[in-house]
Amino acid sequence: MTGADGVRLDSDGAHGFLAPYAEIFAIPRAWRFSVAGIIGRMPMSMYGLGTVLLISAGTGRYALAGTVSAAGSLGGAVCAPQLGRLIDRLGQHRVLIPVCVIFALAVAGLTAAVTLHAPGWTLFACGIAGGATMPQTGPMARARWSALLAGSPRLHTAFSVESVADELCFVIGPAAVTLLATQVRPAAGVGCAALCALAGSLWFASQRSTEPPVSAARATATRTTATGASATGASATGASATGTAAAGISSPAAPRLRPARTRGRLAAPGLVVLLPVYVFIGTMFVTIDLSTVDFATRLGHKPLAGLLLGCYALGSATGGLWYGSRTWRAPAYRRMAVTLALTVAGVCTFWALPNLVVLAAVIYLCGLTIAPTLIAGYSVLASTARPGRATEAMTWLSTGISVGLACGATAAGFILDAFGPRWGYAFAALSGVTAVLIYLSGLRRLSVTTRP
């Protein structure tokens, strides 16, 4: 089997469940950027919690700690898509290296500000800078897979690997940062996040052979420059023709302002549907997390909350690995409709479950369709992304999840305080149903915009 650009996919004798994964990792140096991306994305599950633990330990003010952490999340939500666009235009290594260095400096500044009891505004400045420059190696890894496996049925297998990696990060990261911050030093948690960002990002950036090309973006810049200079002489005319050819436009009479208008559009038409869906999915996820903790606490078994949420992550990882090992005939937008509906159907039962044992079993079964839902969503987006804007498109989905997590945490907190965990689960179900309705209402649009 071959992928994009004649990349040969060979399972090297592997059979059954592992064969599809052996095929994608047979691509030269694919495992290197995938592992580097996992290390580099660890801060996404460590930075927010590590910030809270650091500031609360240094100042004793949990409200301040939570507000700084929320400000960092907001900074990431605003800046991540812009960094994704910059990456698509300039190349991954040109943006990733300075970004990861700035992130590490922001973490160092935050640590110093807490240690030296600096004014509160310095905590916000460093916290926002850290959130805004957190390396986005997850979307970048998916962009690399999209370039390497374009047109291959193994693309969803690669996305399965990345989704399971996300689950792994959110299982290991919070536990590691809590252990380091409470048992070593308060700054050890965020310090570990900074080290992971530096090590993973620099290793990831060094894998130049698998980096997606940026020729289209450079051609756009060349063509725009040449257009502005065309009145000055024949040299500008030649530059314009060179840029047009590089962009794959055969007609010299093509409108010269089209690239500017294209840049102003969404990175993928499918984002009109998928972005609000992912916002409500994020709201559903965080509400389930908080409601589960509250449910276990009220039953007198708070320590078991982590185990319950671990069952959820384990179910998601199991479902993701199984999903990625299969070859699917149905298009990704139809598969997502089915898996999203099944996920929400399971969540709709949580409010009525009698005890933690039943919840653990149901939450595991419900988790089986989470990763397949997210994988299908990224597959849909990859097939609708505009040329040269895959990283930006992938980053928008991550931003949607982050916005949903932030908004959902606030709303769920009020609901849990006022009405208890069962109403929290009801709110999670409502968020999920809303996501399903939005997706189904846009299904026709996705079927038209999705490339085969």
TORKOL-4160 file (C-alpha; in steps of 0.2 Angstrom, whole numbers, padded with zeros to 4 digits, m for minus):
452
<pt num="1" X="0000" Y="0000" Z="0000"/>
<pt num="2" X="0006" Y="0017" Z="m0004"/>
<pt num="3" X="0002" Y="0034" Z="0004"/>
<pt num="4" X="0005" Y="0052" Z="m0003"/>
<pt num="5" X="0020" Y="0056" Z="m0013"/>
<pt num="6" X="0023" Y="0037" Z="m0016"/>
<pt num="7" X="0026" Y="0033" Z="0002"/>
<pt num="8" X="0027" Y="0015" Z="0004"/>
<pt num="9" X="0017" Y="0007" Z="0018"/>
<pt num="10" X="0023" Y="m0010" Z="0023"/>
<pt num="11" X="0017" Y="m0020" Z="0038"/>
<pt num="12" X="0033" Y="m0031" Z="0038"/>
<pt num="13" X="0024" Y="m0047" Z="0041"/>
<pt num="14" X="0013" Y="m0040" Z="0055"/>
<pt num="15" X="m0005" Y="m0047" Z="0055"/>
<pt num="16" X="m0022" Y="m0044" Z="0063"/>
<pt num="17" X="m0024" Y="m0030" Z="0075"/>
<pt num="18" X="m0007" Y="m0023" Z="0074"/>
<pt num="19" X="m0005" Y="m0023" Z="0055"/>
<pt num="20" X="m0012" Y="m0006" Z="0051"/>
<pt num="21" X="m0001" Y="0002" Z="0065"/>
<pt num="22" X="0015" Y="m0007" Z="0058"/>
<pt num="23" X="0011" Y="0000" Z="0041"/>
<pt num="24" X="0011" Y="0018" Z="0046"/>
<pt num="25" X="0026" Y="0017" Z="0057"/>
<pt num="26" X="0035" Y="0008" Z="0043"/>
<pt num="27" X="0036" Y="0026" Z="0035"/>
<pt num="28" X="0054" Y="0032" Z="0038"/>
<pt num="29" X="0056" Y="0042" Z="0054"/>
<pt num="30" X="0037" Y="0042" Z="0057"/>
<pt num="31" X="0039" Y="0035" Z="0074"/>
<pt num="32" X="0051" Y="0049" Z="0079"/>
<pt num="33" X="0040" Y="0064" Z="0076"/>
<pt num="34" X="0025" Y="0054" Z="0084"/>
<pt num="35" X="0035" Y="0051" Z="0100"/>
<pt num="36" X="0042" Y="0068" Z="0100"/>
<pt num="37" X="0025" Y="0075" Z="0098"/>
<pt num="38" X="0018" Y="0065" Z="0113"/>
<pt num="39" X="0032" Y="0072" Z="0124"/>
<pt num="40" X="0030" Y="0090" Z="0117"/>
<pt num="41" X="0011" Y="0090" Z="0121"/>
<pt num="42" X="0012" Y="0084" Z="0139"/>
<pt num="43" X="0011" Y="0103" Z="0145"/>
<pt num="44" X="m0007" Y="0103" Z="0139"/>
<pt num="45" X="m0012" Y="0092" Z="0153"/>
<pt num="46" X="0001" Y="0099" Z="0166"/>
<pt num="47" X="0002" Y="0117" Z="0164"/>
<pt num="48" X="m0015" Y="0123" Z="0170"/>
<pt num="49" X="m0015" Y="0112" Z="0186"/>
<pt num="50" X="0004" Y="0115" Z="0189"/>
<pt num="51" X="0000" Y="0134" Z="0189"/>
<pt num="52" X="m0013" Y="0132" Z="0202"/>
<pt num="53" X="m0002" Y="0121" Z="0213"/>
<pt num="54" X="0013" Y="0133" Z="0211"/>
<pt num="55" X="0003" Y="0149" Z="0215"/>
<pt num="56" X="m0008" Y="0142" Z="0229"/>
<pt num="57" X="0008" Y="0135" Z="0238"/>
<pt num="58" X="0017" Y="0151" Z="0236"/>
<pt num="59" X="0003" Y="0163" Z="0240"/>
<pt num="60" X="m0010" Y="0153" Z="0249"/>
<pt num="61" X="m0023" Y="0161" Z="0237"/>
<pt num="62" X="m0033" Y="0148" Z="0227"/>
<pt num="63" X="m0044" Y="0161" Z="0219"/>
<pt num="64" X="m0029" Y="0170" Z="0212"/>
<pt num="65" X="m0021" Y="0153" Z="0207"/>
<pt num="66" X="m0037" Y="0148" Z="0197"/>
<pt num="67" X="m0039" Y="0165" Z="0189"/>
<pt num="68" X="m0021" Y="0165" Z="0183"/>
<pt num="69" X="m0024" Y="0147" Z="0176"/>
<pt num="70" X="m0040" Y="0152" Z="0167"/>
<pt num="71" X="m0031" Y="0167" Z="0160"/>
<pt num="72" X="m0018" Y="0156" Z="0153"/>
<pt num="73" X="m0031" Y="0144" Z="0145"/>
<pt num="74" X="m0039" Y="0160" Z="0137"/>
<pt num="75" X="m0022" Y="0165" Z="0130"/>
<pt num="76" X="m0020" Y="0148" Z="0122"/>
<pt num="77" X="m0037" Y="0148" Z="0115"/>
<pt num="78" X="m0034" Y="0165" Z="0107"/>
<pt num="79" X="m0017" Y="0162" Z="0101"/>
<pt num="80" X="m0016" Y="0144" Z="0096"/>
<pt num="81" X="m0026" Y="0146" Z="0079"/>
<pt num="82" X="m0015" Y="0161" Z="0075"/>
<pt num="83" X="0001" Y="0151" Z="0078"/>
<pt num="84" X="m0006" Y="0137" Z="0068"/>
<pt num="85" X="m0009" Y="0149" Z="0053"/>
<pt num="86" X="0009" Y="0155" Z="0055"/>
<pt num="87" X="0016" Y="0137" Z="0055"/>
<pt num="88" X="0007" Y="0133" Z="0039"/>
<pt num="89" X="0014" Y="0149" Z="0031"/>
<pt num="90" X="0032" Y="0148" Z="0038"/>
<pt num="91" X="0035" Y="0130" Z="0042"/>
<pt num="92" X="0034" Y="0120" Z="0058"/>
<pt num="93" X="0052" Y="0121" Z="0063"/>
<pt num="94" X="0053" Y="0140" Z="0060"/>
<pt num="95" X="0039" Y="0143" Z="0072"/>
<pt num="96" X="0040" Y="0129" Z="0085"/>
<pt num="97" X="0058" Y="0132" Z="0090"/>
<pt num="98" X="0055" Y="0150" Z="0096"/>
<pt num="99" X="0038" Y="0146" Z="0103"/>
<pt num="100" X="0044" Y="0132" Z="0114"/>
<pt num="101" X="0059" Y="0143" Z="0121"/>
<pt num="102" X="0046" Y="0157" Z="0125"/>
<pt num="103" X="0035" Y="0145" Z="0134"/>
<pt num="104" X="0050" Y="0139" Z="0144"/>
<pt num="105" X="0055" Y="0157" Z="0148"/>
<pt num="106" X="0037" Y="0161" Z="0153"/>
<pt num="107" X="0037" Y="0146" Z="0165"/>
<pt num="108" X="0053" Y="0152" Z="0173"/>
<pt num="109" X="0046" Y="0169" Z="0175"/>
<pt num="110" X="0031" Y="0163" Z="0183"/>
<pt num="111" X="0041" Y="0153" Z="0195"/>
<pt num="112" X="0052" Y="0168" Z="0199"/>
<pt num="113" X="0037" Y="0179" Z="0202"/>
<pt num="114" X="0029" Y="0167" Z="0214"/>
<pt num="115" X="0046" Y="0164" Z="0223"/>
<pt num="116" X="0050" Y="0183" Z="0224"/>
<pt num="117" X="0032" Y="0187" Z="0229"/>
<pt num="118" X="0030" Y="0199" Z="0214"/>
<pt num="119" X="0014" Y="0209" Z="0211"/>
<pt num="120" X="m0001" Y="0200" Z="0205"/>
<pt num="121" X="0000" Y="0207" Z="0187"/>
<pt num="122" X="0017" Y="0198" Z="0184"/>
<pt num="123" X="0008" Y="0182" Z="0188"/>
<pt num="124" X="m0005" Y="0185" Z="0175"/>
<pt num="125" X="0008" Y="0191" Z="0162"/>
<pt num="126" X="0018" Y="0176" Z="0164"/>
<pt num="127" X="0003" Y="0164" Z="0165"/>
<pt num="128" X="m0005" Y="0171" Z="0149"/>
<pt num="129" X="0012" Y="0171" Z="0140"/>
<pt num="130" X="0014" Y="0153" Z="0144"/>
<pt num="131" X="m0003" Y="0148" Z="0139"/>
<pt num="132" X="m0002" Y="0158" Z="0122"/>
<pt num="133" X="0015" Y="0150" Z="0118"/>
<pt num="134" X="0011" Y="0132" Z="0123"/>
<pt num="135" X="0018" Y="0121" Z="0109"/>
<pt num="136" X="0004" Y="0113" Z="0098"/>
<pt num="137" X="0013" Y="0097" Z="0093"/>
<pt num="138" X="m0003" Y="0087" Z="0093"/>
<pt num="139" X="m0010" Y="0097" Z="0078"/>
<pt num="140" X="0007" Y="0098" Z="0070"/>
<pt num="141" X="0009" Y="0079" Z="0071"/>
<pt num="142" X="m0009" Y="0076" Z="0064"/>
<pt num="143" X="m0004" Y="0089" Z="0050"/>
<pt num="144" X="0011" Y="0078" Z="0046"/>
<pt num="145" X="0001" Y="0062" Z="0045"/>
<pt num="146" X="m0011" Y="0071" Z="0034"/>
<pt num="147" X="0003" Y="0075" Z="0022"/>
<pt num="148" X="0011" Y="0058" Z="0022"/>
<pt num="149" X="m0005" Y="0048" Z="0021"/>
<pt num="150" X="m0016" Y="0059" Z="0010"/>
<pt num="151" X="m0028" Y="0048" Z="0001"/>
<pt num="152" X="m0023" Y="0033" Z="0011"/>
<pt num="153" X="m0036" Y="0023" Z="0021"/>
<pt num="154" X="m0023" Y="0022" Z="0035"/>
<pt num="155" X="m0025" Y="0041" Z="0039"/>
<pt num="156" X="m0038" Y="0037" Z="0052"/>
<pt num="157" X="m0026" Y="0024" Z="0059"/>
<pt num="158" X="m0013" Y="0038" Z="0062"/>
<pt num="159" X="m0026" Y="0049" Z="0070"/>
<pt num="160" X="m0030" Y="0035" Z="0081"/>
<pt num="161" X="m0012" Y="0034" Z="0087"/>
<pt num="162" X="m0013" Y="0053" Z="0091"/>
<pt num="163" X="m0030" Y="0052" Z="0100"/>
<pt num="164" X="m0024" Y="0038" Z="0111"/>
<pt num="165" X="m0008" Y="0048" Z="0114"/>
<pt num="166" X="m0019" Y="0063" Z="0120"/>
<pt num="167" X="m0028" Y="0051" Z="0132"/>
<pt num="168" X="m0011" Y="0045" Z="0138"/>
<pt num="169" X="m0006" Y="0063" Z="0141"/>
<pt num="170" X="m0021" Y="0067" Z="0151"/>
<pt num="171" X="m0019" Y="0051" Z="0162"/>
<pt num="172" X="m0001" Y="0053" Z="0166"/>
<pt num="173" X="0001" Y="0072" Z="0166"/>
<pt num="174" X="m0010" Y="0077" Z="0180"/>
<pt num="175" X="m0004" Y="0063" Z="0191"/>
<pt num="176" X="0014" Y="0068" Z="0188"/>
<pt num="177" X="0012" Y="0086" Z="0190"/>
<pt num="178" X="0003" Y="0084" Z="0207"/>
<pt num="179" X="0016" Y="0072" Z="0213"/>
<pt num="180" X="0030" Y="0083" Z="0209"/>
<pt num="181" X="0022" Y="0099" Z="0215"/>
<pt num="182" X="0017" Y="0091" Z="0232"/>
<pt num="183" X="0031" Y="0079" Z="0236"/>
<pt num="184" X="0046" Y="0088" Z="0228"/>
<pt num="185" X="0044" Y="0107" Z="0226"/>
<pt num="186" X="0029" Y="0117" Z="0221"/>
<pt num="187" X="0038" Y="0123" Z="0205"/>
<pt num="188" X="0043" Y="0105" Z="0200"/>
<pt num="189" X="0027" Y="0102" Z="0191"/>
<pt num="190" X="0027" Y="0117" Z="0179"/>
<pt num="191" X="0046" Y="0114" Z="0178"/>
<pt num="192" X="0043" Y="0097" Z="0171"/>
<pt num="193" X="0030" Y="0103" Z="0159"/>
<pt num="194" X="0043" Y="0116" Z="0152"/>
<pt num="195" X="0056" Y="0102" Z="0151"/>
<pt num="196" X="0044" Y="0091" Z="0141"/>
<pt num="197" X="0040" Y="0106" Z="0130"/>
<pt num="198" X="0058" Y="0110" Z="0126"/>
<pt num="199" X="0064" Y="0092" Z="0124"/>
<pt num="200" X="0049" Y="0086" Z="0113"/>
<pt num="201" X="0047" Y="0102" Z="0103"/>
<pt num="202" X="0066" Y="0103" Z="0098"/>
<pt num="203" X="0066" Y="0084" Z="0094"/>
<pt num="204" X="0050" Y="0086" Z="0084"/>
<pt num="205" X="0057" Y="0102" Z="0075"/>
<pt num="206" X="0073" Y="0092" Z="0070"/>
<pt num="207" X="0063" Y="0079" Z="0060"/>
<pt num="208" X="0063" Y="0090" Z="0044"/>
<pt num="209" X="0061" Y="0076" Z="0032"/>
<pt num="210" X="0043" Y="0073" Z="0037"/>
<pt num="211" X="0038" Y="0091" Z="0039"/>
<pt num="212" X="0023" Y="0096" Z="0028"/>
<pt num="213" X="0029" Y="0107" Z="0013"/>
<pt num="214" X="0025" Y="0126" Z="0014"/>
<pt num="215" X="0028" Y="0129" Z="m0005"/>
<pt num="216" X="0010" Y="0135" Z="m0007"/>
<pt num="217" X="0011" Y="0148" Z="0006"/>
<pt num="218" X="0027" Y="0154" Z="0000"/>
<pt num="219" X="0020" Y="0155" Z="m0017"/>
<pt num="220" X="0006" Y="0166" Z="m0011"/>
<pt num="221" X="0018" Y="0178" Z="m0003"/>
<pt num="222" X="0029" Y="0178" Z="m0018"/>
<pt num="223" X="0013" Y="0182" Z="m0029"/>
<pt num="224" X="0007" Y="0196" Z="m0018"/>
<pt num="225" X="0024" Y="0204" Z="m0018"/>
<pt num="226" X="0026" Y="0203" Z="m0036"/>
<pt num="227" X="0008" Y="0210" Z="m0039"/>
<pt num="228" X="0013" Y="0226" Z="m0029"/>
<pt num="229" X="0029" Y="0228" Z="m0039"/>
<pt num="230" X="0022" Y="0223" Z="m0056"/>
<pt num="231" X="0022" Y="0241" Z="m0062"/>
<pt num="232" X="0040" Y="0244" Z="m0059"/>
<pt num="233" X="0047" Y="0232" Z="m0072"/>
<pt num="234" X="0049" Y="0215" Z="m0080"/>
<pt num="235" X="0057" Y="0208" Z="m0065"/>
<pt num="236" X="0041" Y="0209" Z="m0055"/>
<pt num="237" X="0032" Y="0201" Z="m0069"/>
<pt num="238" X="0044" Y="0186" Z="m0069"/>
<pt num="239" X="0042" Y="0185" Z="m0050"/>
<pt num="240" X="0023" Y="0184" Z="m0052"/>
<pt num="241" X="0024" Y="0171" Z="m0065"/>
<pt num="242" X="0035" Y="0161" Z="m0054"/>
<pt num="243" X="0024" Y="0162" Z="m0039"/>
<pt num="244" X="0009" Y="0158" Z="m0049"/>
<pt num="245" X="0017" Y="0142" Z="m0056"/>
<pt num="246" X="0023" Y="0137" Z="m0039"/>
<pt num="247" X="0005" Y="0138" Z="m0033"/>
<pt num="248" X="m0001" Y="0127" Z="m0046"/>
<pt num="249" X="m0011" Y="0140" Z="m0056"/>
<pt num="250" X="m0010" Y="0137" Z="m0074"/>
<pt num="251" X="m0019" Y="0152" Z="m0080"/>
<pt num="252" X="m0009" Y="0169" Z="m0079"/>
<pt num="253" X="m0025" Y="0178" Z="m0080"/>
<pt num="254" X="m0031" Y="0171" Z="m0063"/>
<pt num="255" X="m0037" Y="0185" Z="m0051"/>
<pt num="256" X="m0022" Y="0191" Z="m0041"/>
<pt num="257" X="m0032" Y="0196" Z="m0026"/>
<pt num="258" X="m0039" Y="0178" Z="m0023"/>
<pt num="259" X="m0025" Y="0172" Z="m0011"/>
<pt num="260" X="m0029" Y="0187" Z="0000"/>
<pt num="261" X="m0047" Y="0182" Z="0001"/>
<pt num="262" X="m0043" Y="0164" Z="0003"/>
<pt num="263" X="m0032" Y="0168" Z="0018"/>
<pt num="264" X="m0047" Y="0177" Z="0026"/>
<pt num="265" X="m0058" Y="0162" Z="0025"/>
<pt num="266" X="m0059" Y="0148" Z="0038"/>
<pt num="267" X="m0045" Y="0136" Z="0037"/>
<pt num="268" X="m0058" Y="0122" Z="0032"/>
<pt num="269" X="m0076" Y="0124" Z="0027"/>
<pt num="270" X="m0080" Y="0110" Z="0039"/>
<pt num="271" X="m0076" Y="0121" Z="0054"/>
<pt num="272" X="m0092" Y="0130" Z="0053"/>
<pt num="273" X="m0100" Y="0113" Z="0059"/>
<pt num="274" X="m0086" Y="0105" Z="0068"/>
<pt num="275" X="m0080" Y="0120" Z="0079"/>
<pt num="276" X="m0096" Y="0122" Z="0089"/>
<pt num="277" X="m0098" Y="0103" Z="0090"/>
<pt num="278" X="m0081" Y="0102" Z="0098"/>
<pt num="279" X="m0085" Y="0116" Z="0110"/>
<pt num="280" X="m0100" Y="0107" Z="0117"/>
<pt num="281" X="m0090" Y="0091" Z="0117"/>
<pt num="282" X="m0078" Y="0099" Z="0128"/>
<pt num="283" X="m0092" Y="0106" Z="0139"/>
<pt num="284" X="m0098" Y="0088" Z="0141"/>
<pt num="285" X="m0081" Y="0081" Z="0145"/>
<pt num="286" X="m0077" Y="0093" Z="0159"/>
<pt num="287" X="m0095" Y="0092" Z="0166"/>
<pt num="288" X="m0093" Y="0073" Z="0167"/>
<pt num="289" X="m0076" Y="0075" Z="0176"/>
<pt num="290" X="m0082" Y="0087" Z="0189"/>
<pt num="291" X="m0099" Y="0078" Z="0192"/>
<pt num="292" X="m0090" Y="0061" Z="0194"/>
<pt num="293" X="m0079" Y="0069" Z="0207"/>
<pt num="294" X="m0094" Y="0076" Z="0216"/>
<pt num="295" X="m0104" Y="0060" Z="0215"/>
<pt num="296" X="m0089" Y="0050" Z="0223"/>
<pt num="297" X="m0087" Y="0063" Z="0236"/>
<pt num="298" X="m0105" Y="0063" Z="0241"/>
<pt num="299" X="m0105" Y="0044" Z="0243"/>
<pt num="300" X="m0089" Y="0045" Z="0254"/>
<pt num="301" X="m0077" Y="0038" Z="0241"/>
<pt num="302" X="m0068" Y="0053" Z="0234"/>
<pt num="303" X="m0052" Y="0044" Z="0231"/>
<pt num="304" X="m0061" Y="0033" Z="0219"/>
<pt num="305" X="m0065" Y="0047" Z="0207"/>
<pt num="306" X="m0048" Y="0046" Z="0199"/>
<pt num="307" X="m0051" Y="0027" Z="0196"/>
<pt num="308" X="m0068" Y="0031" Z="0188"/>
<pt num="309" X="m0061" Y="0044" Z="0176"/>
<pt num="310" X="m0047" Y="0032" Z="0172"/>
<pt num="311" X="m0060" Y="0020" Z="0167"/>
<pt num="312" X="m0067" Y="0033" Z="0155"/>
<pt num="313" X="m0049" Y="0036" Z="0148"/>
<pt num="314" X="m0046" Y="0017" Z="0147"/>
<pt num="315" X="m0062" Y="0015" Z="0137"/>
<pt num="316" X="m0058" Y="0029" Z="0125"/>
<pt num="317" X="m0040" Y="0022" Z="0122"/>
<pt num="318" X="m0047" Y="0004" Z="0119"/>
<pt num="319" X="m0060" Y="0011" Z="0107"/>
<pt num="320" X="m0047" Y="0022" Z="0098"/>
<pt num="321" X="m0035" Y="0007" Z="0095"/>
<pt num="322" X="m0048" Y="m0004" Z="0089"/>
<pt num="323" X="m0055" Y="0009" Z="0078"/>
<pt num="324" X="m0038" Y="0013" Z="0070"/>
<pt num="325" X="m0035" Y="m0005" Z="0066"/>
<pt num="326" X="m0051" Y="m0007" Z="0055"/>
<pt num="327" X="m0053" Y="m0002" Z="0037"/>
<pt num="328" X="m0069" Y="0008" Z="0035"/>
<pt num="329" X="m0080" Y="0010" Z="0019"/>
<pt num="330" X="m0092" Y="0023" Z="0026"/>
<pt num="331" X="m0085" Y="0041" Z="0025"/>
<pt num="332" X="m0078" Y="0049" Z="0040"/>
<pt num="333" X="m0093" Y="0061" Z="0042"/>
<pt num="334" X="m0105" Y="0047" Z="0043"/>
<pt num="335" X="m0094" Y="0037" Z="0055"/>
<pt num="336" X="m0093" Y="0053" Z="0067"/>
<pt num="337" X="m0112" Y="0055" Z="0066"/>
<pt num="338" X="m0114" Y="0037" Z="0073"/>
<pt num="339" X="m0100" Y="0037" Z="0086"/>
<pt num="340" X="m0105" Y="0054" Z="0093"/>
<pt num="341" X="m0123" Y="0049" Z="0094"/>
<pt num="342" X="m0118" Y="0033" Z="0104"/>
<pt num="343" X="m0106" Y="0043" Z="0115"/>
<pt num="344" X="m0120" Y="0055" Z="0120"/>
<pt num="345" X="m0133" Y="0041" Z="0122"/>
<pt num="346" X="m0122" Y="0033" Z="0135"/>
<pt num="347" X="m0119" Y="0050" Z="0144"/>
<pt num="348" X="m0138" Y="0052" Z="0145"/>
<pt num="349" X="m0139" Y="0037" Z="0157"/>
<pt num="350" X="m0126" Y="0044" Z="0170"/>
<pt num="351" X="m0139" Y="0054" Z="0180"/>
<pt num="352" X="m0149" Y="0038" Z="0184"/>
<pt num="353" X="m0135" Y="0026" Z="0189"/>
<pt num="354" X="m0136" Y="0020" Z="0207"/>
<pt num="355" X="m0118" Y="0018" Z="0213"/>
<pt num="356" X="m0100" Y="0019" Z="0209"/>
<pt num="357" X="m0099" Y="0001" Z="0203"/>
<pt num="358" X="m0112" Y="0003" Z="0190"/>
<pt num="359" X="m0105" Y="0020" Z="0185"/>
<pt num="360" X="m0088" Y="0012" Z="0182"/>
<pt num="361" X="m0094" Y="m0001" Z="0171"/>
<pt num="362" X="m0105" Y="0011" Z="0161"/>
<pt num="363" X="m0092" Y="0025" Z="0160"/>
<pt num="364" X="m0080" Y="0012" Z="0152"/>
<pt num="365" X="m0092" Y="0006" Z="0139"/>
<pt num="366" X="m0097" Y="0024" Z="0135"/>
<pt num="367" X="m0078" Y="0029" Z="0133"/>
<pt num="368" X="m0076" Y="0016" Z="0119"/>
<pt num="369" X="m0084" Y="0028" Z="0107"/>
<pt num="370" X="m0075" Y="0044" Z="0113"/>
<pt num="371" X="m0059" Y="0042" Z="0103"/>
<pt num="372" X="m0067" Y="0036" Z="0088"/>
<pt num="373" X="m0078" Y="0052" Z="0088"/>
<pt num="374" X="m0063" Y="0063" Z="0089"/>
<pt num="375" X="m0053" Y="0053" Z="0076"/>
<pt num="376" X="m0067" Y="0054" Z="0064"/>
<pt num="377" X="m0069" Y="0073" Z="0067"/>
<pt num="378" X="m0050" Y="0076" Z="0063"/>
<pt num="379" X="m0052" Y="0065" Z="0048"/>
<pt num="380" X="m0067" Y="0075" Z="0042"/>
<pt num="381" X="m0057" Y="0091" Z="0045"/>
<pt num="382" X="m0042" Y="0084" Z="0036"/>
<pt num="383" X="m0052" Y="0081" Z="0020"/>
<pt num="384" X="m0060" Y="0098" Z="0020"/>
<pt num="385" X="m0044" Y="0109" Z="0025"/>
<pt num="386" X="m0039" Y="0121" Z="0012"/>
<pt num="387" X="m0022" Y="0118" Z="0004"/>
<pt num="388" X="m0008" Y="0124" Z="0015"/>
<pt num="389" X="m0019" Y="0127" Z="0031"/>
<pt num="390" X="m0020" Y="0109" Z="0039"/>
<pt num="391" X="m0011" Y="0114" Z="0055"/>
<pt num="392" X="m0022" Y="0129" Z="0058"/>
<pt num="393" X="m0037" Y="0119" Z="0055"/>
<pt num="394" X="m0032" Y="0105" Z="0067"/>
<pt num="395" X="m0028" Y="0119" Z="0080"/>
<pt num="396" X="m0045" Y="0126" Z="0079"/>
<pt num="397" X="m0053" Y="0110" Z="0085"/>
<pt num="398" X="m0041" Y="0109" Z="0099"/>
<pt num="399" X="m0046" Y="0127" Z="0103"/>
<pt num="400" X="m0064" Y="0122" Z="0102"/>
<pt num="401" X="m0062" Y="0109" Z="0115"/>
<pt num="402" X="m0052" Y="0121" Z="0126"/>
<pt num="403" X="m0066" Y="0134" Z="0126"/>
<pt num="404" X="m0079" Y="0121" Z="0130"/>
<pt num="405" X="m0068" Y="0115" Z="0145"/>
<pt num="406" X="m0067" Y="0132" Z="0152"/>
<pt num="407" X="m0085" Y="0137" Z="0149"/>
<pt num="408" X="m0091" Y="0120" Z="0155"/>
<pt num="409" X="m0081" Y="0120" Z="0171"/>
<pt num="410" X="m0088" Y="0137" Z="0176"/>
<pt num="411" X="m0106" Y="0132" Z="0172"/>
<pt num="412" X="m0104" Y="0115" Z="0180"/>
<pt num="413" X="m0097" Y="0122" Z="0196"/>
<pt num="414" X="m0113" Y="0132" Z="0199"/>
<pt num="415" X="m0124" Y="0118" Z="0195"/>
<pt num="416" X="m0115" Y="0106" Z="0206"/>
<pt num="417" X="m0115" Y="0118" Z="0221"/>
<pt num="418" X="m0134" Y="0122" Z="0218"/>
<pt num="419" X="m0141" Y="0105" Z="0213"/>
<pt num="420" X="m0129" Y="0091" Z="0215"/>
<pt num="421" X="m0120" Y="0078" Z="0203"/>
<pt num="422" X="m0135" Y="0071" Z="0195"/>
<pt num="423" X="m0140" Y="0088" Z="0188"/>
<pt num="424" X="m0122" Y="0090" Z="0183"/>
<pt num="425" X="m0124" Y="0074" Z="0173"/>
<pt num="426" X="m0140" Y="0080" Z="0166"/>
<pt num="427" X="m0131" Y="0096" Z="0160"/>
<pt num="428" X="m0117" Y="0085" Z="0152"/>
<pt num="429" X="m0131" Y="0075" Z="0143"/>
<pt num="430" X="m0139" Y="0092" Z="0137"/>
<pt num="431" X="m0122" Y="0098" Z="0130"/>
<pt num="432" X="m0120" Y="0081" Z="0121"/>
<pt num="433" X="m0137" Y="0082" Z="0114"/>
<pt num="434" X="m0134" Y="0100" Z="0108"/>
<pt num="435" X="m0117" Y="0094" Z="0099"/>
<pt num="436" X="m0127" Y="0080" Z="0091"/>
<pt num="437" X="m0140" Y="0091" Z="0084"/>
<pt num="438" X="m0128" Y="0104" Z="0078"/>
<pt num="439" X="m0118" Y="0090" Z="0069"/>
<pt num="440" X="m0133" Y="0082" Z="0061"/>
<pt num="441" X="m0140" Y="0099" Z="0055"/>
<pt num="442" X="m0123" Y="0102" Z="0046"/>
<pt num="443" X="m0121" Y="0084" Z="0040"/>
<pt num="444" X="m0126" Y="0089" Z="0022"/>
<pt num="445" X="m0113" Y="0103" Z="0022"/>
<pt num="446" X="m0100" Y="0091" Z="0027"/>
<pt num="447" X="m0105" Y="0078" Z="0014"/>
<pt num="448" X="m0103" Y="0092" Z="0001"/>
<pt num="449" X="m0086" Y="0099" Z="0007"/>
<pt num="450" X="m0078" Y="0082" Z="0011"/>
<pt num="451" X="m0066" Y="0077" Z="m0002"/>
<pt num="452" X="m0066" Y="0058" Z="m0006"/>
